[in-house]
Amino acid sequence: MAKPSRDVPPALEGNDQLIAAAGTVAWAVALIVLVIVRNDTPASSHWWIWTCVVGMGLGAFGLTYIPRMKRSRARAAARRSPDRASG
């Protein structure tokens, strides 16, 4: 006997900008720590510093991109909503 199917719950919404900001801050903290201890790390491990720099750069890009993406999605949803009401 098949179980009755349940409705799919709505997707959970997260604060995307807060998540991107937290990640960027985490990369910044890691960069500060690595710069402080760079004399104690072997020369072959200095690429970690550049990894943190790239992580901060991508986080900064995300912080500027997320609001634009949300506005674009809101405009697209507003354009679609009259079409659905008449259709």
N, C-alpha and C positions, 0 to 999 in steps of 0.2 A: 504494500500500500504506500503510495507516494505521500510525502508530507506536504501540507499546504505551503505554498511559497509566501514569504513575507515581503513587504515593501522594502525597497532599498532605502536606507537612511540617507539624508542629505549629506553632501560633502562638508567636512569641517573647514571652517574658514580660519586662517591664521593671519597674523599681522606680518605681512611680508616685509615691510620696511624695518620692523623691529628685529626680525630674524636676520636680515641682511646687515643691519647695524651691529648686531651682536657678533656676527661672524667677522665683520671688519675689525671690530674692537679686539676680538680674539687674535687675529693676525697681527694687529698692532702690538699687543702685549707680547706675543711670541717674538716679534722683531726686536722689541726693546730688550727682552731677555737675551736673545742671541747676540745683539750688539754688545751687551755688557760682558758676556762670557766668550766673545770671539777669540780672545787670546788663549783661552783654555781649550778650544776645540781644534782638531786637526785641520790643516789647510784643505783637505779633501771634503770637509763638511761645510765649507763656507757657502755652498750653494743653497743651504737652508735659508740664509738671509734673503737671497733673491726670491726664494719661494714665498716668503712672508711678504715681500714687496709686491709680488704679483697677486697674492691673495688680497692684499689691501687695495690694489688697483681694481681688481674684479669686484670687490665689495663696494668701492666707490662708484663704479659703473652701475652696479645693481641698485644702489641708493638713488641714482639719477634716473635709471630706466624704469623702475617699478611704478612711480607715479604716472609717467607717460603711458605705460602699458595699461594701467587701471583706467585712466581717462579715455584711452582709445577703446577699451572694452565697454566702458559705459556708453560711449557714443554709438558703438555698433549695436548694443542692446537697445538703445533708444530708437535707433533706426528700424530695428526688427519688430519692436513691440506694436506699432500701428499696423504693420503688415499682418501680424498674427490675429489682431482683434478683428480685422476686416475679412480674414480668410477663414 
